[in-house]
Amino acid sequence: EVAMRPATNSKGLRHWLANTTITFGINNVADTRPPLSVNGDSYQGFDTFNTNPIQRYFYFSIEKRF
């Protein structure tokens, strides 16, 4: 008896995903605001040198090398 093997396709999913980088991320997962900075200097509000007042955001990228 001869065992039947499925035909292999060299253009399959693994072939198309070769040399592909997929990146996904979330900035500020807890969605918290930076601490309020009140000092004797000329500005009051967020300490923009150490924190970013932008709230949560998601990013996604796909890179394919040929």
PDBQT receptor file of N, H, CA, C and O in Angstrom, charges set to zero:
ATOM      1  N   GLU A   1       0.847  -1.177   0.000  1.00  0.00    +0.000 N 
ATOM      2  CA  GLU A   1       0.000   0.000   0.000  1.00  0.00    +0.000 C 
ATOM      3  C   GLU A   1       0.890   1.237   0.000  1.00  0.00    +0.000 C 
ATOM      4  O   GLU A   1       1.902   1.281   0.700  1.00  0.00    +0.000 OA
ATOM      5  N   VAL A   2       0.523   2.208  -0.762  1.00  0.00    +0.000 N 
ATOM      6  H   VAL A   2      -0.299   2.172  -1.331  1.00  0.00    +0.000 HD
ATOM      7  CA  VAL A   2       1.287   3.438  -0.859  1.00  0.00    +0.000 C 
ATOM      8  C   VAL A   2       0.546   4.528  -0.093  1.00  0.00    +0.000 C 
ATOM      9  O   VAL A   2      -0.636   4.774  -0.335  1.00  0.00    +0.000 OA
ATOM     10  N   ALA A   3       1.250   5.182   0.836  1.00  0.00    +0.000 N 
ATOM     11  H   ALA A   3       2.210   4.982   1.033  1.00  0.00    +0.000 HD
ATOM     12  CA  ALA A   3       0.628   6.251   1.612  1.00  0.00    +0.000 C 
ATOM     13  C   ALA A   3       0.555   7.502   0.745  1.00  0.00    +0.000 C 
ATOM     14  O   ALA A   3       1.518   7.871   0.073  1.00  0.00    +0.000 OA
ATOM     15  N   MET A   4      -0.574   8.124   0.776  1.00  0.00    +0.000 N 
ATOM     16  H   MET A   4      -1.357   7.824   1.322  1.00  0.00    +0.000 HD
ATOM     17  CA  MET A   4      -0.767   9.344  -0.005  1.00  0.00    +0.000 C 
ATOM     18  C   MET A   4      -0.317  10.542   0.832  1.00  0.00    +0.000 C 
ATOM     19  O   MET A   4      -0.772  10.729   1.960  1.00  0.00    +0.000 OA
ATOM     20  N   ARG A   5       0.558  11.328   0.279  1.00  0.00    +0.000 N 
ATOM     21  H   ARG A   5       0.928  11.175  -0.637  1.00  0.00    +0.000 HD
ATOM     22  CA  ARG A   5       1.006  12.533   0.951  1.00  0.00    +0.000 C 
ATOM     23  C   ARG A   5       0.424  13.746   0.233  1.00  0.00    +0.000 C 
ATOM     24  O   ARG A   5       0.324  13.758  -0.994  1.00  0.00    +0.000 OA
ATOM     25  N   PRO A   6       0.043  14.761   0.997  1.00  0.00    +0.000 N 
ATOM     26  CA  PRO A   6      -0.475  15.958   0.334  1.00  0.00    +0.000 C 
ATOM     27  C   PRO A   6       0.639  16.655  -0.446  1.00  0.00    +0.000 C 
ATOM     28  O   PRO A   6       1.798  16.644  -0.033  1.00  0.00    +0.000 OA
ATOM     29  N   ALA A   7       0.284  17.244  -1.546  1.00  0.00    +0.000 N 
ATOM     30  H   ALA A   7      -0.658  17.253  -1.882  1.00  0.00    +0.000 HD
ATOM     31  CA  ALA A   7       1.269  17.960  -2.366  1.00  0.00    +0.000 C 
ATOM     32  C   ALA A   7       1.760  19.184  -1.599  1.00  0.00    +0.000 C 
ATOM     33  O   ALA A   7       0.970  19.900  -0.985  1.00  0.00    +0.000 OA
ATOM     34  N   THR A   8       3.050  19.413  -1.638  1.00  0.00    +0.000 N 
ATOM     35  H   THR A   8       3.692  18.831  -2.136  1.00  0.00    +0.000 HD
ATOM     36  CA  THR A   8       3.598  20.585  -0.957  1.00  0.00    +0.000 C 
ATOM     37  C   THR A   8       3.583  21.761  -1.914  1.00  0.00    +0.000 C 
ATOM     38  O   THR A   8       3.906  21.637  -3.095  1.00  0.00    +0.000 OA
ATOM     39  N   ASN A   9       3.204  22.886  -1.380  1.00  0.00    +0.000 N 
ATOM     40  H   ASN A   9       2.941  22.988  -0.420  1.00  0.00    +0.000 HD
ATOM     41  CA  ASN A   9       3.105  24.103  -2.171  1.00  0.00    +0.000 C 
ATOM     42  C   ASN A   9       4.188  25.063  -1.697  1.00  0.00    +0.000 C 
ATOM     43  O   ASN A   9       4.149  25.512  -0.551  1.00  0.00    +0.000 OA
ATOM     44  N   SER A  10       5.150  25.387  -2.550  1.00  0.00    +0.000 N 
ATOM     45  H   SER A  10       5.182  25.023  -3.480  1.00  0.00    +0.000 HD
ATOM     46  CA  SER A  10       6.245  26.268  -2.146  1.00  0.00    +0.000 C 
ATOM     47  C   SER A  10       5.793  27.718  -1.994  1.00  0.00    +0.000 C 
ATOM     48  O   SER A  10       6.560  28.534  -1.483  1.00  0.00    +0.000 OA
ATOM     49  N   LYS A  11       4.613  28.060  -2.404  1.00  0.00    +0.000 N 
ATOM     50  H   LYS A  11       3.990  27.397  -2.820  1.00  0.00    +0.000 HD
ATOM     51  CA  LYS A  11       4.094  29.421  -2.285  1.00  0.00    +0.000 C 
ATOM     52  C   LYS A  11       3.093  29.532  -1.128  1.00  0.00    +0.000 C 
ATOM     53  O   LYS A  11       2.158  30.331  -1.190  1.00  0.00    +0.000 OA
ATOM     54  N   GLY A  12       3.286  28.748  -0.096  1.00  0.00    +0.000 N 
ATOM     55  H   GLY A  12       4.046  28.099  -0.045  1.00  0.00    +0.000 HD
ATOM     56  CA  GLY A  12       2.368  28.742   1.035  1.00  0.00    +0.000 C 
ATOM     57  C   GLY A  12       2.530  29.958   1.936  1.00  0.00    +0.000 C 
ATOM     58  O   GLY A  12       3.277  30.886   1.626  1.00  0.00    +0.000 OA
ATOM     59  N   LEU A  13       1.829  29.933   3.034  1.00  0.00    +0.000 N 
ATOM     60  H   LEU A  13       1.222  29.179   3.285  1.00  0.00    +0.000 HD
ATOM     61  CA  LEU A  13       1.812  31.039   3.979  1.00  0.00    +0.000 C 
ATOM     62  C   LEU A  13       3.197  31.326   4.551  1.00  0.00    +0.000 C 
ATOM     63  O   LEU A  13       3.577  32.488   4.690  1.00  0.00    +0.000 OA
ATOM     64  N   ARG A  14       3.944  30.294   4.879  1.00  0.00    +0.000 N 
ATOM     65  H   ARG A  14       3.635  29.350   4.766  1.00  0.00    +0.000 HD
ATOM     66  CA  ARG A  14       5.292  30.497   5.424  1.00  0.00    +0.000 C 
ATOM     67  C   ARG A  14       6.204  31.197   4.418  1.00  0.00    +0.000 C 
ATOM     68  O   ARG A  14       7.058  31.998   4.798  1.00  0.00    +0.000 OA
ATOM     69  N   HIS A  15       6.023  30.896   3.165  1.00  0.00    +0.000 N 
ATOM     70  H   HIS A  15       5.329  30.245   2.856  1.00  0.00    +0.000 HD
ATOM     71  CA  HIS A  15       6.822  31.549   2.122  1.00  0.00    +0.000 C 
ATOM     72  C   HIS A  15       6.514  33.044   2.068  1.00  0.00    +0.000 C 
ATOM     73  O   HIS A  15       7.429  33.857   1.939  1.00  0.00    +0.000 OA
ATOM     74  N   TRP A  16       5.254  33.412   2.164  1.00  0.00    +0.000 N 
ATOM     75  H   TRP A  16       4.510  32.752   2.270  1.00  0.00    +0.000 HD
ATOM     76  CA  TRP A  16       4.860  34.823   2.098  1.00  0.00    +0.000 C 
ATOM     77  C   TRP A  16       5.221  35.580   3.368  1.00  0.00    +0.000 C 
ATOM     78  O   TRP A  16       5.456  36.787   3.313  1.00  0.00    +0.000 OA
ATOM     79  N   LEU A  17       5.271  34.897   4.517  1.00  0.00    +0.000 N 
ATOM     80  H   LEU A  17       5.080  33.916   4.562  1.00  0.00    +0.000 HD
ATOM     81  CA  LEU A  17       5.604  35.572   5.778  1.00  0.00    +0.000 C 
ATOM     82  C   LEU A  17       7.098  35.596   6.074  1.00  0.00    +0.000 C 
ATOM     83  O   LEU A  17       7.513  36.177   7.077  1.00  0.00    +0.000 OA
ATOM     84  N   ALA A  18       7.911  34.981   5.227  1.00  0.00    +0.000 N 
ATOM     85  H   ALA A  18       7.573  34.510   4.412  1.00  0.00    +0.000 HD
ATOM     86  CA  ALA A  18       9.360  35.001   5.440  1.00  0.00    +0.000 C 
ATOM     87  C   ALA A  18       9.864  36.440   5.362  1.00  0.00    +0.000 C 
ATOM     88  O   ALA A  18       9.423  37.213   4.511  1.00  0.00    +0.000 OA
ATOM     89  N   ASN A  19      10.783  36.793   6.245  1.00  0.00    +0.000 N 
ATOM     90  H   ASN A  19      11.141  36.166   6.936  1.00  0.00    +0.000 HD
ATOM     91  CA  ASN A  19      11.368  38.147   6.322  1.00  0.00    +0.000 C 
ATOM     92  C   ASN A  19      10.317  39.215   6.598  1.00  0.00    +0.000 C 
ATOM     93  O   ASN A  19      10.421  40.332   6.092  1.00  0.00    +0.000 OA
ATOM     94  N   THR A  20       9.317  38.885   7.388  1.00  0.00    +0.000 N 
ATOM     95  H   THR A  20       9.233  37.978   7.800  1.00  0.00    +0.000 HD
ATOM     96  CA  THR A  20       8.265  39.827   7.763  1.00  0.00    +0.000 C 
ATOM     97  C   THR A  20       8.352  40.097   9.258  1.00  0.00    +0.000 C 
ATOM     98  O   THR A  20       8.494  39.172  10.058  1.00  0.00    +0.000 OA
ATOM     99  N   THR A  21       8.264  41.373   9.628  1.00  0.00    +0.000 N 
ATOM    100  H   THR A  21       8.148  42.124   8.978  1.00  0.00    +0.000 HD
ATOM    101  CA  THR A  21       8.258  41.766  11.032  1.00  0.00    +0.000 C 
ATOM    102  C   THR A  21       6.936  42.461  11.332  1.00  0.00    +0.000 C 
ATOM    103  O   THR A  21       6.563  43.419  10.656  1.00  0.00    +0.000 OA
ATOM    104  N   ILE A  22       6.236  41.977  12.342  1.00  0.00    +0.000 N 
ATOM    105  H   ILE A  22       6.539  41.198  12.892  1.00  0.00    +0.000 HD
ATOM    106  CA  ILE A  22       4.973  42.572  12.769  1.00  0.00    +0.000 C 
ATOM    107  C   ILE A  22       5.174  43.119  14.179  1.00  0.00    +0.000 C 
ATOM    108  O   ILE A  22       5.617  42.396  15.071  1.00  0.00    +0.000 OA
ATOM    109  N   THR A  23       4.849  44.396  14.379  1.00  0.00    +0.000 N 
ATOM    110  H   THR A  23       4.489  44.984  13.654  1.00  0.00    +0.000 HD
ATOM    111  CA  THR A  23       5.033  45.057  15.669  1.00  0.00    +0.000 C 
ATOM    112  C   THR A  23       3.709  45.653  16.132  1.00  0.00    +0.000 C 
ATOM    113  O   THR A  23       3.019  46.326  15.366  1.00  0.00    +0.000 OA
ATOM    114  N   PHE A  24       3.362  45.399  17.391  1.00  0.00    +0.000 N 
ATOM    115  H   PHE A  24       3.923  44.852  18.013  1.00  0.00    +0.000 HD
ATOM    116  CA  PHE A  24       2.156  45.952  17.993  1.00  0.00    +0.000 C 
ATOM    117  C   PHE A  24       2.523  46.434  19.379  1.00  0.00    +0.000 C 
ATOM    118  O   PHE A  24       3.277  45.768  20.089  1.00  0.00    +0.000 OA
ATOM    119  N   GLY A  25       2.001  47.578  19.773  1.00  0.00    +0.000 N 
ATOM    120  H   GLY A  25       1.388  48.119  19.196  1.00  0.00    +0.000 HD
ATOM    121  CA  GLY A  25       2.301  48.086  21.098  1.00  0.00    +0.000 C 
ATOM    122  C   GLY A  25       1.250  49.038  21.607  1.00  0.00    +0.000 C 
ATOM    123  O   GLY A  25       0.421  49.547  20.852  1.00  0.00    +0.000 OA
ATOM    124  N   ILE A  26       1.301  49.269  22.904  1.00  0.00    +0.000 N 
ATOM    125  H   ILE A  26       1.974  48.856  23.517  1.00  0.00    +0.000 HD
ATOM    126  CA  ILE A  26       0.392  50.198  23.573  1.00  0.00    +0.000 C 
ATOM    127  C   ILE A  26       1.239  51.102  24.453  1.00  0.00    +0.000 C 
ATOM    128  O   ILE A  26       2.042  50.623  25.254  1.00  0.00    +0.000 OA
ATOM    129  N   ASN A  27       1.064  52.389  24.308  1.00  0.00    +0.000 N 
ATOM    130  H   ASN A  27       0.411  52.779  23.658  1.00  0.00    +0.000 HD
ATOM    131  CA  ASN A  27       1.739  53.341  25.175  1.00  0.00    +0.000 C 
ATOM    132  C   ASN A  27       0.758  53.786  26.255  1.00  0.00    +0.000 C 
ATOM    133  O   ASN A  27      -0.394  54.101  25.959  1.00  0.00    +0.000 OA
ATOM    134  N   ASN A  28       1.212  53.813  27.498  1.00  0.00    +0.000 N 
ATOM    135  H   ASN A  28       2.148  53.558  27.738  1.00  0.00    +0.000 HD
ATOM    136  CA  ASN A  28       0.391  54.218  28.640  1.00  0.00    +0.000 C 
ATOM    137  C   ASN A  28      -0.800  53.265  28.809  1.00  0.00    +0.000 C 
ATOM    138  O   ASN A  28      -1.953  53.675  28.680  1.00  0.00    +0.000 OA
ATOM    139  N   VAL A  29      -0.513  52.014  29.093  1.00  0.00    +0.000 N 
ATOM    140  H   VAL A  29       0.424  51.681  29.198  1.00  0.00    +0.000 HD
ATOM    141  CA  VAL A  29      -1.532  50.969  29.204  1.00  0.00    +0.000 C 
ATOM    142  C   VAL A  29      -2.578  51.303  30.261  1.00  0.00    +0.000 C 
ATOM    143  O   VAL A  29      -3.763  51.052  30.043  1.00  0.00    +0.000 OA
ATOM    144  N   ALA A  30      -2.175  51.858  31.391  1.00  0.00    +0.000 N 
ATOM    145  H   ALA A  30      -1.212  52.062  31.568  1.00  0.00    +0.000 HD
ATOM    146  CA  ALA A  30      -3.108  52.155  32.473  1.00  0.00    +0.000 C 
ATOM    147  C   ALA A  30      -3.910  53.424  32.216  1.00  0.00    +0.000 C 
ATOM    148  O   ALA A  30      -4.814  53.738  32.990  1.00  0.00    +0.000 OA
ATOM    149  N   ASP A  31      -3.604  54.168  31.142  1.00  0.00    +0.000 N 
ATOM    150  H   ASP A  31      -2.869  53.913  30.513  1.00  0.00    +0.000 HD
ATOM    151  CA  ASP A  31      -4.293  55.407  30.778  1.00  0.00    +0.000 C 
ATOM    152  C   ASP A  31      -4.263  56.417  31.924  1.00  0.00    +0.000 C 
ATOM    153  O   ASP A  31      -5.275  57.048  32.228  1.00  0.00    +0.000 OA
ATOM    154  N   THR A  32      -3.105  56.565  32.556  1.00  0.00    +0.000 N 
ATOM    155  H   THR A  32      -2.282  56.052  32.309  1.00  0.00    +0.000 HD
ATOM    156  CA  THR A  32      -2.960  57.516  33.656  1.00  0.00    +0.000 C 
ATOM    157  C   THR A  32      -2.331  58.812  33.161  1.00  0.00    +0.000 C 
ATOM    158  O   THR A  32      -1.513  58.806  32.241  1.00  0.00    +0.000 OA
ATOM    159  N   ARG A  33      -2.713  59.899  33.771  1.00  0.00    +0.000 N 
ATOM    160  H   ARG A  33      -3.377  59.903  34.518  1.00  0.00    +0.000 HD
ATOM    161  CA  ARG A  33      -2.143  61.198  33.421  1.00  0.00    +0.000 C 
ATOM    162  C   ARG A  33      -0.839  61.390  34.179  1.00  0.00    +0.000 C 
ATOM    163  O   ARG A  33      -0.674  60.848  35.272  1.00  0.00    +0.000 OA
ATOM    164  N   PRO A  34       0.092  62.158  33.610  1.00  0.00    +0.000 N 
ATOM    165  CA  PRO A  34       1.325  62.434  34.349  1.00  0.00    +0.000 C 
ATOM    166  C   PRO A  34       1.029  63.320  35.559  1.00  0.00    +0.000 C 
ATOM    167  O   PRO A  34       0.033  64.043  35.566  1.00  0.00    +0.000 OA
ATOM    168  N   PRO A  35       1.871  63.269  36.567  1.00  0.00    +0.000 N 
ATOM    169  CA  PRO A  35       1.626  64.072  37.769  1.00  0.00    +0.000 C 
ATOM    170  C   PRO A  35       1.707  65.568  37.477  1.00  0.00    +0.000 C 
ATOM    171  O   PRO A  35       2.465  66.006  36.611  1.00  0.00    +0.000 OA
ATOM    172  N   LEU A  36       0.929  66.325  38.198  1.00  0.00    +0.000 N 
ATOM    173  H   LEU A  36       0.313  65.969  38.901  1.00  0.00    +0.000 HD
ATOM    174  CA  LEU A  36       0.915  67.774  38.068  1.00  0.00    +0.000 C 
ATOM    175  C   LEU A  36       2.152  68.346  38.751  1.00  0.00    +0.000 C 
ATOM    176  O   LEU A  36       2.475  67.974  39.879  1.00  0.00    +0.000 OA
ATOM    177  N   SER A  37       2.833  69.241  38.070  1.00  0.00    +0.000 N 
ATOM    178  H   SER A  37       2.571  69.543  37.154  1.00  0.00    +0.000 HD
ATOM    179  CA  SER A  37       4.050  69.840  38.604  1.00  0.00    +0.000 C 
ATOM    180  C   SER A  37       3.804  71.325  38.860  1.00  0.00    +0.000 C 
ATOM    181  O   SER A  37       3.615  72.103  37.925  1.00  0.00    +0.000 OA
ATOM    182  N   VAL A  38       3.808  71.703  40.126  1.00  0.00    +0.000 N 
ATOM    183  H   VAL A  38       3.961  71.070  40.885  1.00  0.00    +0.000 HD
ATOM    184  CA  VAL A  38       3.626  73.105  40.495  1.00  0.00    +0.000 C 
ATOM    185  C   VAL A  38       4.869  73.515  41.278  1.00  0.00    +0.000 C 
ATOM    186  O   VAL A  38       5.111  73.034  42.385  1.00  0.00    +0.000 OA
ATOM    187  N   ASN A  39       5.647  74.409  40.682  1.00  0.00    +0.000 N 
ATOM    188  H   ASN A  39       5.450  74.799  39.783  1.00  0.00    +0.000 HD
ATOM    189  CA  ASN A  39       6.848  74.878  41.371  1.00  0.00    +0.000 C 
ATOM    190  C   ASN A  39       7.024  76.366  41.119  1.00  0.00    +0.000 C 
ATOM    191  O   ASN A  39       6.180  76.986  40.472  1.00  0.00    +0.000 OA
ATOM    192  N   GLY A  40       8.091  76.942  41.611  1.00  0.00    +0.000 N 
ATOM    193  H   GLY A  40       8.777  76.439  42.137  1.00  0.00    +0.000 HD
ATOM    194  CA  GLY A  40       8.315  78.377  41.526  1.00  0.00    +0.000 C 
ATOM    195  C   GLY A  40       8.768  78.866  40.158  1.00  0.00    +0.000 C 
ATOM    196  O   GLY A  40       8.944  80.070  39.968  1.00  0.00    +0.000 OA
ATOM    197  N   ASP A  41       8.957  77.989  39.228  1.00  0.00    +0.000 N 
ATOM    198  H   ASP A  41       8.814  77.011  39.382  1.00  0.00    +0.000 HD
ATOM    199  CA  ASP A  41       9.389  78.411  37.894  1.00  0.00    +0.000 C 
ATOM    200  C   ASP A  41       8.232  79.053  37.144  1.00  0.00    +0.000 C 
ATOM    201  O   ASP A  41       7.138  79.223  37.681  1.00  0.00    +0.000 OA
ATOM    202  N   SER A  42       8.493  79.401  35.909  1.00  0.00    +0.000 N 
ATOM    203  H   SER A  42       9.381  79.262  35.473  1.00  0.00    +0.000 HD
ATOM    204  CA  SER A  42       7.506  80.135  35.121  1.00  0.00    +0.000 C 
ATOM    205  C   SER A  42       6.369  79.269  34.597  1.00  0.00    +0.000 C 
ATOM    206  O   SER A  42       5.374  79.812  34.117  1.00  0.00    +0.000 OA
ATOM    207  N   TYR A  43       6.476  77.944  34.671  1.00  0.00    +0.000 N 
ATOM    208  H   TYR A  43       7.284  77.503  35.062  1.00  0.00    +0.000 HD
ATOM    209  CA  TYR A  43       5.399  77.106  34.144  1.00  0.00    +0.000 C 
ATOM    210  C   TYR A  43       4.758  76.301  35.267  1.00  0.00    +0.000 C 
ATOM    211  O   TYR A  43       5.393  75.977  36.271  1.00  0.00    +0.000 OA
ATOM    212  N   GLN A  44       3.502  75.995  35.070  1.00  0.00    +0.000 N 
ATOM    213  H   GLN A  44       2.986  76.259  34.255  1.00  0.00    +0.000 HD
ATOM    214  CA  GLN A  44       2.776  75.099  35.971  1.00  0.00    +0.000 C 
ATOM    215  C   GLN A  44       1.997  74.131  35.093  1.00  0.00    +0.000 C 
ATOM    216  O   GLN A  44       1.441  74.524  34.067  1.00  0.00    +0.000 OA
ATOM    217  N   GLY A  45       1.958  72.900  35.487  1.00  0.00    +0.000 N 
ATOM    218  H   GLY A  45       2.410  72.581  36.320  1.00  0.00    +0.000 HD
ATOM    219  CA  GLY A  45       1.251  71.878  34.714  1.00  0.00    +0.000 C 
ATOM    220  C   GLY A  45       2.069  70.607  34.664  1.00  0.00    +0.000 C 
ATOM    221  O   GLY A  45       2.710  70.239  35.648  1.00  0.00    +0.000 OA
ATOM    222  N   PHE A  46       2.052  69.939  33.537  1.00  0.00    +0.000 N 
ATOM    223  H   PHE A  46       1.530  70.238  32.737  1.00  0.00    +0.000 HD
ATOM    224  CA  PHE A  46       2.793  68.694  33.378  1.00  0.00    +0.000 C 
ATOM    225  C   PHE A  46       4.277  68.985  33.216  1.00  0.00    +0.000 C 
ATOM    226  O   PHE A  46       4.663  69.955  32.564  1.00  0.00    +0.000 OA
ATOM    227  N   ASP A  47       5.094  68.145  33.809  1.00  0.00    +0.000 N 
ATOM    228  H   ASP A  47       4.779  67.357  34.339  1.00  0.00    +0.000 HD
ATOM    229  CA  ASP A  47       6.539  68.237  33.634  1.00  0.00    +0.000 C 
ATOM    230  C   ASP A  47       6.878  67.638  32.271  1.00  0.00    +0.000 C 
ATOM    231  O   ASP A  47       7.032  66.423  32.148  1.00  0.00    +0.000 OA
ATOM    232  N   THR A  48       6.993  68.473  31.262  1.00  0.00    +0.000 N 
ATOM    233  H   THR A  48       6.867  69.460  31.362  1.00  0.00    +0.000 HD
ATOM    234  CA  THR A  48       7.163  67.988  29.891  1.00  0.00    +0.000 C 
ATOM    235  C   THR A  48       8.560  67.451  29.613  1.00  0.00    +0.000 C 
ATOM    236  O   THR A  48       8.776  66.824  28.576  1.00  0.00    +0.000 OA
ATOM    237  N   PHE A  49       9.505  67.677  30.505  1.00  0.00    +0.000 N 
ATOM    238  H   PHE A  49       9.329  68.186  31.347  1.00  0.00    +0.000 HD
ATOM    239  CA  PHE A  49      10.838  67.126  30.308  1.00  0.00    +0.000 C 
ATOM    240  C   PHE A  49      10.887  65.634  30.645  1.00  0.00    +0.000 C 
ATOM    241  O   PHE A  49      11.687  64.901  30.065  1.00  0.00    +0.000 OA
ATOM    242  N   ASN A  50      10.048  65.178  31.569  1.00  0.00    +0.000 N 
ATOM    243  H   ASN A  50       9.398  65.774  32.041  1.00  0.00    +0.000 HD
ATOM    244  CA  ASN A  50      10.087  63.786  32.017  1.00  0.00    +0.000 C 
ATOM    245  C   ASN A  50       8.835  62.991  31.676  1.00  0.00    +0.000 C 
ATOM    246  O   ASN A  50       8.866  61.762  31.739  1.00  0.00    +0.000 OA
ATOM    247  N   THR A  51       7.756  63.636  31.323  1.00  0.00    +0.000 N 
ATOM    248  H   THR A  51       7.731  64.634  31.272  1.00  0.00    +0.000 HD
ATOM    249  CA  THR A  51       6.509  62.924  31.039  1.00  0.00    +0.000 C 
ATOM    250  C   THR A  51       5.898  63.438  29.745  1.00  0.00    +0.000 C 
ATOM    251  O   THR A  51       6.313  64.463  29.204  1.00  0.00    +0.000 OA
ATOM    252  N   ASN A  52       4.901  62.704  29.262  1.00  0.00    +0.000 N 
ATOM    253  H   ASN A  52       4.564  61.871  29.702  1.00  0.00    +0.000 HD
ATOM    254  CA  ASN A  52       4.217  63.051  28.034  1.00  0.00    +0.000 C 
ATOM    255  C   ASN A  52       2.725  63.150  28.335  1.00  0.00    +0.000 C 
ATOM    256  O   ASN A  52       2.138  62.165  28.783  1.00  0.00    +0.000 OA
ATOM    257  N   PRO A  53       2.087  64.300  28.109  1.00  0.00    +0.000 N 
ATOM    258  CA  PRO A  53       0.669  64.438  28.450  1.00  0.00    +0.000 C 
ATOM    259  C   PRO A  53      -0.279  63.722  27.490  1.00  0.00    +0.000 C 
ATOM    260  O   PRO A  53      -1.492  63.754  27.699  1.00  0.00    +0.000 OA
ATOM    261  N   ILE A  54       0.241  63.079  26.447  1.00  0.00    +0.000 N 
ATOM    262  H   ILE A  54       1.226  63.053  26.278  1.00  0.00    +0.000 HD
ATOM    263  CA  ILE A  54      -0.622  62.343  25.516  1.00  0.00    +0.000 C 
ATOM    264  C   ILE A  54      -1.140  61.094  26.215  1.00  0.00    +0.000 C 
ATOM    265  O   ILE A  54      -0.377  60.374  26.860  1.00  0.00    +0.000 OA
ATOM    266  N   GLN A  55      -2.424  60.841  26.085  1.00  0.00    +0.000 N 
ATOM    267  H   GLN A  55      -3.044  61.425  25.561  1.00  0.00    +0.000 HD
ATOM    268  CA  GLN A  55      -3.030  59.677  26.727  1.00  0.00    +0.000 C 
ATOM    269  C   GLN A  55      -2.689  58.397  25.968  1.00  0.00    +0.000 C 
ATOM    270  O   GLN A  55      -1.813  58.405  25.103  1.00  0.00    +0.000 OA
ATOM    271  N   ARG A  56      -3.359  57.325  26.277  1.00  0.00    +0.000 N 
ATOM    272  H   ARG A  56      -4.071  57.319  26.980  1.00  0.00    +0.000 HD
ATOM    273  CA  ARG A  56      -3.092  56.009  25.711  1.00  0.00    +0.000 C 
ATOM    274  C   ARG A  56      -3.227  56.016  24.191  1.00  0.00    +0.000 C 
ATOM    275  O   ARG A  56      -4.132  56.640  23.637  1.00  0.00    +0.000 OA
ATOM    276  N   TYR A  57      -2.322  55.320  23.538  1.00  0.00    +0.000 N 
ATOM    277  H   TYR A  57      -1.587  54.813  23.989  1.00  0.00    +0.000 HD
ATOM    278  CA  TYR A  57      -2.456  55.106  22.102  1.00  0.00    +0.000 C 
ATOM    279  C   TYR A  57      -1.849  53.762  21.725  1.00  0.00    +0.000 C 
ATOM    280  O   TYR A  57      -0.970  53.240  22.410  1.00  0.00    +0.000 OA
ATOM    281  N   PHE A  58      -2.339  53.222  20.624  1.00  0.00    +0.000 N 
ATOM    282  H   PHE A  58      -3.053  53.647  20.067  1.00  0.00    +0.000 HD
ATOM    283  CA  PHE A  58      -1.908  51.935  20.104  1.00  0.00    +0.000 C 
ATOM    284  C   PHE A  58      -1.113  52.160  18.826  1.00  0.00    +0.000 C 
ATOM    285  O   PHE A  58      -1.347  53.133  18.109  1.00  0.00    +0.000 OA
ATOM    286  N   TYR A  59      -0.189  51.276  18.544  1.00  0.00    +0.000 N 
ATOM    287  H   TYR A  59       0.000  50.486  19.127  1.00  0.00    +0.000 HD
ATOM    288  CA  TYR A  59       0.517  51.349  17.267  1.00  0.00    +0.000 C 
ATOM    289  C   TYR A  59       0.708  49.945  16.719  1.00  0.00    +0.000 C 
ATOM    290  O   TYR A  59       0.798  48.964  17.457  1.00  0.00    +0.000 OA
ATOM    291  N   PHE A  60       0.767  49.891  15.403  1.00  0.00    +0.000 N 
ATOM    292  H   PHE A  60       0.694  50.688  14.803  1.00  0.00    +0.000 HD
ATOM    293  CA  PHE A  60       0.855  48.631  14.690  1.00  0.00    +0.000 C 
ATOM    294  C   PHE A  60       1.660  48.880  13.419  1.00  0.00    +0.000 C 
ATOM    295  O   PHE A  60       1.411  49.849  12.701  1.00  0.00    +0.000 OA
ATOM    296  N   SER A  61       2.615  48.013  13.146  1.00  0.00    +0.000 N 
ATOM    297  H   SER A  61       2.817  47.226  13.730  1.00  0.00    +0.000 HD
ATOM    298  CA  SER A  61       3.378  48.173  11.908  1.00  0.00    +0.000 C 
ATOM    299  C   SER A  61       3.728  46.802  11.337  1.00  0.00    +0.000 C 
ATOM    300  O   SER A  61       3.891  45.824  12.066  1.00  0.00    +0.000 OA
ATOM    301  N   ILE A  62       3.837  46.764  10.031  1.00  0.00    +0.000 N 
ATOM    302  H   ILE A  62       3.704  47.558   9.438  1.00  0.00    +0.000 HD
ATOM    303  CA  ILE A  62       4.238  45.565   9.306  1.00  0.00    +0.000 C 
ATOM    304  C   ILE A  62       5.402  45.961   8.407  1.00  0.00    +0.000 C 
ATOM    305  O   ILE A  62       5.327  46.944   7.670  1.00  0.00    +0.000 OA
ATOM    306  N   GLU A  63       6.471  45.189   8.477  1.00  0.00    +0.000 N 
ATOM    307  H   GLU A  63       6.532  44.391   9.076  1.00  0.00    +0.000 HD
ATOM    308  CA  GLU A  63       7.629  45.437   7.630  1.00  0.00    +0.000 C 
ATOM    309  C   GLU A  63       7.945  44.163   6.873  1.00  0.00    +0.000 C 
ATOM    310  O   GLU A  63       8.098  43.100   7.475  1.00  0.00    +0.000 OA
ATOM    311  N   LYS A  64       8.043  44.264   5.564  1.00  0.00    +0.000 N 
ATOM    312  H   LYS A  64       7.918  45.127   5.075  1.00  0.00    +0.000 HD
ATOM    313  CA  LYS A  64       8.335  43.111   4.704  1.00  0.00    +0.000 C 
ATOM    314  C   LYS A  64       9.598  43.410   3.918  1.00  0.00    +0.000 C 
ATOM    315  O   LYS A  64       9.688  44.437   3.245  1.00  0.00    +0.000 OA
ATOM    316  N   ARG A  65      10.575  42.515   4.003  1.00  0.00    +0.000 N 
ATOM    317  H   ARG A  65      10.502  41.681   4.550  1.00  0.00    +0.000 HD
ATOM    318  CA  ARG A  65      11.830  42.672   3.243  1.00  0.00    +0.000 C 
ATOM    319  C   ARG A  65      11.828  41.667   2.101  1.00  0.00    +0.000 C 
ATOM    320  O   ARG A  65      11.459  40.504   2.264  1.00  0.00    +0.000 OA
ATOM    321  N   PHE A  66      12.244  42.144   0.963  1.00  0.00    +0.000 N 
ATOM    322  H   PHE A  66      12.544  43.089   0.830  1.00  0.00    +0.000 HD
ATOM    323  CA  PHE A  66      12.321  41.280  -0.219  1.00  0.00    +0.000 C 
ATOM    324  C   PHE A  66      13.759  41.009  -0.586  1.00  0.00    +0.000 C 
ATOM    325  O   PHE A  66      14.026  40.300  -1.556  1.00  0.00    +0.000 OA
TER     326      PHE A  66
